[in-house]
Amino acid sequence: MSQELLINVTPRETRVALLGNGVLLEVHIERSSKRGLVGNVYKGKVARVLPGMQAAFVDIGFDRAGFLHVSDIVPSSKNGNESVPEPNIADILHEGQSLLVQVLKDPIGSKGARLTTHLTIPSRYLVLLPNSENIAVSARIEDEVERERLLTCMNDFVDSDEKYGFIVRTAAESVKKELLEEDSIFLKKLMGSISERAKAAKPGALVHVDLPLFLRTLRDSGGSNVERTRIDSRDTYKMVQVFCEQFLPDMLPGLEYYTGERPIFDLYGVEDEIQKALERKVQLKSGGYLIIDQTEAMTTIDVNTGAYVGSRNLEETIFKTNLEAAQAIARQLRLRNLGGIIILDFIDMMEEEHKQQVLNMLEKGLEQDHAKTNLSEVSSLGLVQMTRKRTKESLEHVLCETCSTCGGKGFLKTADTVCYEIFREVIRLSRQFQTESFLILSSQDVVDRLLDEESSSVAELEAFTGKHLRFQAEITYTQEQYDVVPV
């Protein structure tokens, strides 16, 4: 698949879009007022140790302390098939202790950042592991001969006396030994610099900040598949050019400064795709559709045939809809950056072969996803459970906030419901206050309903309570808001 990167830069916001064969696959947004923290290294101070949770809260200079689990302090090792039990965190950490930590996950919702003491410093071809001495090769490189070659290259120039380990990244496939060695030297110098800064830093200080979004994306996604990178900012283009000359020379020919009058995201239809990615409903070409709902605990995706009626039989119609939905789901997960537990409700299929083909289609669609995913078989209830590693907020949470009208419920009480609530409130207050009348403040729709469809009910209520009712529309009130005031 030929891929293209679009980088849109404005003074307060940077957006990067990854397209595959002209279709938007991923979009990343970073704002100067709220930069992502993943990859940043801080000198933390243990604020609280929680033995019951095997975790600690670490102050890294933000309002909310970061969360550090014992598994992110001690390497998870195994002796044969027996797992080594985790030590008690109280034996490792104590309040007030300083330690070097790296952000694994950005603060999400009410939760602080997820931290680790196992630092990873990435470059184009390698990832340096300062707390390890192992050398490993990315599992995405499947050719055994190539894996052996890369391991041999690394062992040739990695000194066994150095307390550093490395992971060879997918981008290193078929890369010359000299380039790998250059990367290792660069990373070791960078780690040395981080260590020196950490010694002089005060608790809560930022010791190392990861690259800005546009350079980070080039480093992590830029490879042989990215044929062209178009940038609409001259200053950013120059920065990327210098970066590519030093680290990504093979991407220089495809680097282009975009000078067109039409916004670059409009030119490729990216703006429209972003708007669609914020909607619950995703229309499929066949006429079927997906319904995507994000909750605090999980994301659910429901598949429906919609207007698609097929041409042969019901099972075939369902099968074709599910196949198309599997492809669309894989794309939507990347595009919306959905993470955590995800439940997929495909349309029930009778044939086992059809179920397996739908799962295979989903797995194939997830192969290009940089986030780690785990997929289950179709359950007895016809559901597919999966997880996708979440390191930052979803696209919806980055661009949107909870609706001030419905409070995030996604629905409002009807005008009828509010009218009957007002009637009950009038009866309740009429027994408490010795007054001749009540002033009812409510939204225009509710007032209109009270004076029109419910006018006879209002007259009955006045006769029952012996109180005169007056109504006043408030333009600032939502449909659910009202006040009954004794006057």
C-alpha positions as CSV (number, residue, x, y, z in Angstrom):
1,M,0.0,0.0,0.0
2,S,1.5,3.4,-1.0
3,Q,1.2,5.9,1.8
4,E,1.3,9.6,2.0
5,L,1.8,12.0,4.9
6,L,0.1,15.4,5.1
7,I,1.3,17.9,7.7
8,N,-0.9,20.9,8.5
9,V,0.6,23.5,10.8
10,T,-1.0,26.6,12.3
11,P,0.4,28.7,15.2
12,R,-1.4,26.8,17.9
13,E,-2.0,23.4,16.4
14,T,-0.3,20.7,14.3
15,R,-2.2,18.0,12.5
16,V,-0.7,15.0,10.7
17,A,-2.8,12.7,8.4
18,L,-1.6,9.4,7.1
19,L,-3.2,8.3,3.9
20,G,-3.1,4.8,2.3
21,N,-4.0,4.7,-1.4
22,G,-5.8,8.0,-1.0
23,V,-7.9,6.9,2.0
24,L,-7.4,8.5,5.4
25,L,-6.0,5.9,7.9
26,E,-4.8,7.9,10.9
27,V,-5.0,11.5,12.1
28,H,-2.9,12.9,14.9
29,I,-3.5,16.3,16.5
30,E,-1.2,18.2,18.9
31,R,-1.9,21.6,20.4
32,S,0.7,23.9,21.9
33,S,-1.5,24.3,25.0
34,K,-1.8,20.6,25.5
35,R,1.1,18.7,24.1
36,G,1.2,14.9,24.6
37,L,3.4,13.5,27.3
38,V,4.1,10.0,26.0
39,G,7.8,9.4,25.7
40,N,8.8,12.3,28.0
41,V,11.2,11.5,30.9
42,Y,10.8,13.1,34.3
43,K,12.6,13.1,37.6
44,G,9.7,11.9,39.8
45,K,9.1,12.0,43.5
46,V,7.1,9.2,45.1
47,A,4.1,10.9,46.7
48,R,2.3,7.9,48.0
49,V,2.8,4.1,48.1
50,L,-0.2,1.8,48.0
51,P,0.7,-1.8,49.0
52,G,-2.8,-3.0,48.5
53,M,-2.7,-2.0,44.8
54,Q,0.9,-2.8,44.3
55,A,1.3,0.7,43.0
56,A,2.6,4.2,43.8
57,F,1.6,7.7,42.9
58,V,4.6,9.7,41.6
59,D,4.7,13.5,41.4
60,I,6.1,14.6,38.0
61,G,5.1,18.3,38.3
62,F,1.5,18.2,37.2
63,D,-1.8,18.6,39.1
64,R,-2.4,14.9,39.1
65,A,0.3,12.5,40.2
66,G,1.3,9.7,37.8
67,F,0.5,6.1,38.4
68,L,3.4,3.6,38.7
69,H,2.6,-0.2,39.0
70,V,5.1,-2.6,40.5
71,S,5.2,-4.4,37.1
72,D,6.7,-1.2,35.6
73,I,9.5,-1.1,38.2
74,V,10.7,-4.7,38.3
75,P,11.2,-6.7,35.0
76,S,8.6,-9.4,34.6
77,S,10.8,-12.5,34.5
78,K,10.0,-16.2,34.2
79,N,11.9,-19.2,35.4
80,G,11.1,-21.9,32.9
81,N,7.3,-22.0,32.9
82,E,7.0,-20.6,36.4
83,S,6.4,-16.9,36.8
84,V,8.5,-15.2,39.4
85,P,6.2,-13.6,42.0
86,E,6.1,-9.8,42.1
87,P,7.8,-8.3,45.1
88,N,5.9,-6.0,47.5
89,I,6.1,-2.5,46.2
90,A,6.7,-1.2,49.8
91,D,10.0,-3.0,49.7
92,I,11.1,-1.1,46.6
93,L,9.7,2.4,47.0
94,H,9.1,4.8,49.9
95,E,7.5,8.2,50.0
96,G,9.8,11.1,49.1
97,Q,12.1,8.8,47.0
98,S,13.3,10.2,43.7
99,L,13.4,8.1,40.5
100,L,13.6,8.5,36.8
101,V,10.2,7.7,35.0
102,Q,8.9,7.8,31.5
103,V,5.3,8.5,30.5
104,L,3.6,5.4,29.0
105,K,0.1,6.8,28.7
106,D,-1.2,10.4,28.6
107,P,-3.6,11.5,31.4
108,I,-7.0,10.3,30.2
109,G,-10.2,11.6,31.8
110,S,-9.8,11.8,35.6
111,K,-6.7,9.5,35.6
112,G,-3.2,10.7,35.8
113,A,-0.4,9.6,33.5
114,R,0.7,6.0,33.5
115,L,4.5,5.8,34.2
116,T,7.3,3.3,34.0
117,T,10.9,3.2,35.2
118,H,11.9,1.0,32.1
119,L,12.9,3.8,29.8
120,T,12.8,3.3,26.0
121,I,14.6,5.9,23.8
122,P,13.7,5.4,20.1
123,S,15.5,6.3,16.9
124,R,14.8,5.5,13.3
125,Y,16.0,1.8,13.4
126,L,16.5,1.1,17.1
127,V,15.1,1.5,20.5
128,L,17.6,1.8,23.4
129,L,16.7,0.1,26.7
130,P,19.0,1.6,29.4
131,N,17.8,-0.9,32.1
132,S,18.3,-4.0,30.0
133,E,21.2,-5.9,28.4
134,N,19.1,-7.9,25.9
135,I,19.0,-7.4,22.1
136,A,15.7,-8.3,20.4
137,V,14.2,-7.9,16.9
138,S,10.7,-6.6,16.2
139,A,8.2,-9.5,15.8
140,R,6.9,-7.8,12.6
141,I,10.1,-8.8,10.9
142,E,9.1,-12.4,10.1
143,D,11.9,-13.6,7.8
144,E,14.1,-15.8,10.0
145,V,17.2,-15.2,7.8
146,E,16.8,-11.4,8.2
147,R,16.2,-11.7,11.9
148,E,19.5,-13.6,12.3
149,R,21.4,-11.1,10.2
150,L,20.1,-8.2,12.3
151,L,21.0,-9.9,15.5
152,T,24.5,-10.7,14.2
153,C,25.0,-7.1,13.2
154,M,23.9,-5.8,16.6
155,N,26.1,-8.2,18.5
156,D,29.1,-7.2,16.4
157,F,29.1,-3.6,17.7
158,V,27.2,-3.7,21.0
159,D,29.7,-4.0,23.8
160,S,28.8,-6.6,26.3
161,D,30.2,-4.4,29.1
162,E,27.7,-1.6,28.3
163,K,24.5,-1.9,30.4
164,Y,22.3,-1.1,27.4
165,G,19.9,-3.3,25.5
166,F,18.3,-2.7,22.1
167,I,15.2,-3.5,20.1
168,V,15.6,-3.5,16.4
169,R,12.6,-1.8,14.9
170,T,10.6,-2.9,11.8
171,A,12.1,-0.1,9.8
172,A,15.5,-1.7,10.1
173,E,14.6,-4.6,7.8
174,S,17.3,-4.9,5.0
175,V,19.2,-1.9,6.5
176,K,23.0,-1.9,6.4
177,K,25.0,-2.6,9.5
178,E,26.7,0.8,9.4
179,L,23.4,2.6,9.7
180,L,22.4,0.5,12.7
181,E,25.7,1.3,14.3
182,E,25.2,5.0,13.7
183,D,21.8,4.8,15.4
184,S,23.2,3.0,18.4
185,I,26.0,5.6,18.9
186,F,23.5,8.4,18.7
187,L,21.2,6.7,21.2
188,K,23.9,6.1,23.7
189,K,25.0,9.7,23.5
190,L,21.4,10.8,24.0
191,M,21.0,8.5,27.0
192,G,24.2,9.8,28.5
193,S,22.9,13.4,28.2
194,I,19.6,12.3,29.8
195,S,21.5,10.8,32.7
196,E,23.5,13.9,33.3
197,R,20.5,16.2,33.3
198,A,18.7,13.8,35.6
199,K,21.5,14.1,38.2
200,A,21.1,17.9,38.3
201,A,17.3,18.0,38.0
202,K,15.0,18.7,40.9
203,P,12.0,16.3,41.6
204,G,9.1,17.0,39.2
205,A,11.4,18.4,36.5
206,L,11.2,17.4,32.8
207,V,14.5,15.7,31.9
208,H,13.9,14.7,28.3
209,V,11.1,15.7,25.9
210,D,10.2,13.6,22.9
211,L,10.2,15.1,19.3
212,P,7.3,17.3,18.2
213,L,4.4,15.5,16.5
214,F,5.5,16.0,12.9
215,L,9.0,14.7,13.5
216,R,7.8,11.9,15.8
217,T,5.4,10.7,13.1
218,L,8.1,10.7,10.5
219,R,10.4,8.7,12.8
220,D,7.7,6.2,13.7
221,S,5.7,5.9,10.6
222,G,8.1,7.1,7.9
223,G,9.5,4.2,5.9
224,S,9.6,2.7,2.5
225,N,5.8,2.7,2.3
226,V,5.6,6.5,2.6
227,E,6.1,7.8,-0.9
228,R,5.4,11.5,-0.3
229,T,5.2,14.0,2.6
230,R,3.5,17.3,2.0
231,I,3.8,20.2,4.4
232,D,2.0,23.5,4.3
233,S,4.3,25.5,6.5
234,R,7.7,26.8,5.2
235,D,9.4,26.8,8.6
236,T,8.2,23.3,9.4
237,Y,9.3,22.1,6.0
238,K,12.8,23.4,6.6
239,M,12.9,21.6,10.0
240,V,11.7,18.4,8.5
241,Q,14.3,18.7,5.7
242,V,17.1,19.1,8.1
243,F,15.8,16.2,10.2
244,C,15.5,13.9,7.1
245,E,19.0,14.9,5.9
246,Q,20.4,13.7,9.2
247,F,18.1,10.7,10.0
248,L,15.8,9.8,7.1
249,P,17.7,10.5,3.9
250,D,15.5,8.0,1.9
251,M,12.5,10.3,2.6
252,L,14.1,13.4,1.1
253,P,12.9,12.8,-2.5
254,G,9.3,12.6,-1.4
255,L,9.4,15.8,0.7
256,E,7.3,18.6,-0.7
257,Y,6.4,22.1,0.5
258,Y,2.7,22.7,-0.4
259,T,2.0,26.2,-1.6
260,G,-1.6,25.7,-3.0
261,E,-4.3,28.2,-2.1
262,R,-6.7,25.5,-1.1
263,P,-6.1,24.1,2.5
264,I,-4.1,20.8,2.2
265,F,-6.6,18.8,4.3
266,D,-9.5,20.1,2.1
267,L,-7.7,19.1,-1.0
268,Y,-7.6,15.5,0.1
269,G,-11.0,15.4,1.8
270,V,-9.4,14.9,5.3
271,E,-11.6,17.6,7.0
272,D,-14.7,15.7,5.9
273,E,-13.3,12.4,7.1
274,I,-12.5,13.9,10.5
275,Q,-16.1,15.2,10.8
276,K,-17.4,11.7,9.9
277,A,-15.1,10.2,12.5
278,L,-16.9,12.1,15.2
279,E,-20.3,10.7,14.4
280,R,-21.8,7.6,15.9
281,K,-23.0,6.1,12.6
282,V,-20.6,4.9,10.0
283,Q,-22.2,4.2,6.6
284,L,-21.0,1.2,4.7
285,K,-20.9,1.1,0.8
286,S,-23.4,-1.8,0.7
287,G,-26.0,0.1,2.6
288,G,-25.2,-1.4,6.0
289,Y,-23.8,0.7,8.8
290,L,-21.9,0.6,12.1
291,I,-22.9,2.3,15.4
292,I,-19.9,3.2,17.6
293,D,-20.4,4.1,21.2
294,Q,-17.6,5.1,23.6
295,T,-18.1,4.6,27.3
296,E,-15.9,4.9,30.4
297,A,-15.4,1.1,30.5
298,M,-15.3,0.1,26.9
299,T,-16.2,0.9,23.3
300,T,-19.0,-1.0,21.6
301,I,-19.4,-1.4,17.8
302,D,-22.7,-2.7,16.4
303,V,-23.1,-3.9,12.9
304,N,-26.4,-3.6,11.0
305,T,-27.5,-4.6,7.5
306,G,-29.5,-1.3,7.1
307,A,-30.7,-0.9,3.5
308,Y,-28.7,-3.8,2.2
309,V,-31.0,-6.7,1.2
310,G,-28.6,-8.8,-0.8
311,S,-29.4,-10.9,-3.8
312,R,-29.3,-14.6,-2.8
313,N,-30.3,-15.5,0.8
314,L,-30.2,-14.1,4.3
315,E,-27.1,-15.8,5.4
316,E,-25.2,-14.6,2.4
317,T,-26.4,-11.0,3.0
318,I,-25.3,-11.1,6.6
319,F,-21.9,-12.6,5.7
320,K,-21.2,-9.9,3.1
321,T,-22.2,-7.1,5.5
322,N,-20.0,-8.5,8.2
323,L,-17.0,-8.8,5.9
324,E,-17.4,-5.2,4.8
325,A,-17.9,-4.2,8.4
326,A,-14.7,-6.0,9.5
327,Q,-12.7,-3.9,7.1
328,A,-14.4,-0.7,8.2
329,I,-13.9,-1.5,11.9
330,A,-10.2,-2.0,11.5
331,R,-9.9,1.4,9.8
332,Q,-12.2,3.2,12.3
333,L,-10.2,1.9,15.3
334,R,-7.0,3.6,13.8
335,L,-8.8,6.7,12.6
336,R,-10.6,7.4,15.9
337,N,-7.7,6.0,18.0
338,L,-10.1,3.9,20.0
339,G,-8.4,1.9,22.8
340,G,-9.0,-0.3,25.8
341,I,-11.7,-3.0,25.7
342,I,-13.7,-3.1,22.4
343,I,-16.8,-5.3,21.9
344,L,-17.8,-6.0,18.3
345,D,-21.4,-7.1,17.7
346,F,-21.4,-8.6,14.3
347,I,-24.7,-9.8,12.8
348,D,-25.3,-13.4,13.9
349,M,-23.9,-15.9,11.4
350,M,-24.9,-19.6,11.3
351,E,-21.9,-21.1,9.4
352,E,-18.6,-21.5,11.3
353,E,-16.7,-20.9,8.1
354,H,-18.3,-17.5,7.7
355,K,-17.4,-16.5,11.3
356,Q,-13.8,-17.5,10.7
357,Q,-13.6,-15.6,7.4
358,V,-14.9,-12.4,9.1
359,L,-12.3,-12.8,11.9
360,N,-9.6,-13.3,9.3
361,M,-10.7,-10.1,7.5
362,L,-10.6,-8.2,10.7
363,E,-7.1,-9.6,11.6
364,K,-5.8,-8.6,8.1
365,G,-7.2,-5.1,8.5
366,L,-5.4,-4.8,11.9
367,E,-2.0,-5.9,10.6
368,Q,-1.0,-2.4,9.6
369,D,-2.1,-0.9,13.0
370,H,0.8,0.3,15.0
371,A,-1.1,-0.1,18.3
372,K,-1.0,-3.6,19.8
373,T,-4.3,-5.5,19.5
374,N,-5.6,-8.8,20.9
375,L,-8.5,-10.5,19.3
376,S,-10.8,-13.3,20.7
377,E,-13.0,-15.8,18.9
378,V,-16.7,-15.3,18.3
379,S,-18.3,-15.8,21.7
380,S,-21.5,-17.9,22.4
381,L,-23.4,-14.6,22.3
382,G,-22.1,-13.8,18.8
383,L,-19.7,-11.1,20.1
384,V,-16.0,-10.5,19.4
385,Q,-14.0,-9.2,22.2
386,M,-10.7,-7.3,21.6
387,T,-8.3,-4.9,23.2
388,R,-6.3,-2.2,21.6
389,K,-3.4,-0.5,23.4
390,R,-4.4,3.0,24.5
391,T,-1.6,5.5,25.0
392,K,-3.5,8.8,24.5
393,E,-7.0,10.2,24.2
394,S,-9.3,9.2,21.3
395,L,-10.0,11.6,18.5
396,E,-13.4,12.3,20.0
397,H,-12.0,13.2,23.4
398,V,-9.3,15.4,21.8
399,L,-11.7,17.4,19.7
400,C,-14.9,17.3,21.8
401,E,-16.2,17.9,25.3
402,T,-19.3,16.6,27.1
403,C,-22.5,18.2,25.9
404,S,-23.6,20.9,28.4
405,T,-27.3,20.2,27.6
406,C,-27.5,16.5,28.1
407,G,-24.4,16.1,30.3
408,G,-23.1,13.3,28.2
409,K,-26.2,11.1,28.3
410,G,-26.9,11.5,24.6
411,F,-30.6,12.2,25.2
412,L,-33.0,14.7,26.8
413,K,-36.4,14.3,28.6
414,T,-39.3,15.0,26.2
415,A,-41.3,18.2,26.6
416,D,-44.2,15.9,27.8
417,T,-42.1,14.5,30.6
418,V,-41.0,17.9,31.8
419,C,-44.6,19.2,31.8
420,Y,-45.7,16.3,34.1
421,E,-42.7,16.9,36.4
422,I,-43.8,20.6,36.6
423,F,-47.4,19.5,37.5
424,R,-46.1,17.3,40.3
425,E,-43.8,20.1,41.6
426,V,-46.8,22.5,41.7
427,I,-48.8,20.0,43.7
428,R,-45.9,19.5,46.1
429,L,-45.2,23.2,46.6
430,S,-48.9,24.2,46.9
431,R,-49.0,22.2,50.2
432,Q,-46.0,24.0,51.5
433,F,-46.6,27.7,50.6
434,Q,-49.6,29.8,51.4
435,T,-49.5,31.8,48.2
436,E,-52.1,32.7,45.6
437,S,-50.0,31.9,42.5
438,F,-46.9,30.3,41.0
439,L,-44.6,31.6,38.3
440,I,-43.2,28.7,36.2
441,L,-39.9,29.4,34.4
442,S,-39.1,26.9,31.6
443,S,-37.8,26.6,28.0
444,Q,-39.9,27.9,25.1
445,D,-40.9,24.4,23.9
446,V,-42.2,23.4,27.3
447,V,-44.1,26.7,27.8
448,D,-45.6,26.3,24.4
449,R,-46.8,22.8,25.2
450,L,-48.2,23.9,28.6
451,L,-50.2,26.7,27.0
452,D,-51.4,24.6,24.0
453,E,-51.7,20.8,24.2
454,E,-51.7,20.8,28.0
455,S,-53.9,23.8,28.6
456,S,-56.8,21.7,29.8
457,S,-54.5,19.9,32.2
458,V,-53.2,23.3,33.5
459,A,-56.8,24.4,34.1
460,E,-57.6,21.2,36.1
461,L,-54.4,21.7,38.1
462,E,-55.4,25.3,39.0
463,A,-58.8,24.1,40.1
464,F,-57.3,21.3,42.2
465,T,-54.6,23.4,43.9
466,G,-56.5,26.7,44.1
467,K,-53.4,28.4,42.7
468,H,-53.1,30.6,39.6
469,L,-50.3,29.5,37.3
470,R,-48.3,32.0,35.2
471,F,-45.6,30.9,32.6
472,Q,-42.4,32.6,31.4
473,A,-40.1,31.2,28.7
474,E,-36.4,31.5,29.5
475,I,-34.1,31.3,26.4
476,T,-31.1,30.1,28.5
477,Y,-32.9,27.1,29.9
478,T,-32.5,23.6,28.4
479,Q,-35.5,21.5,27.8
480,E,-35.0,19.7,31.1
481,Q,-34.7,22.8,33.2
482,Y,-37.5,24.5,35.0
483,D,-38.3,26.5,38.2
484,V,-41.6,26.8,40.1
485,V,-41.5,30.1,42.1
486,P,-44.2,31.1,44.6
487,V,-45.3,34.7,44.0
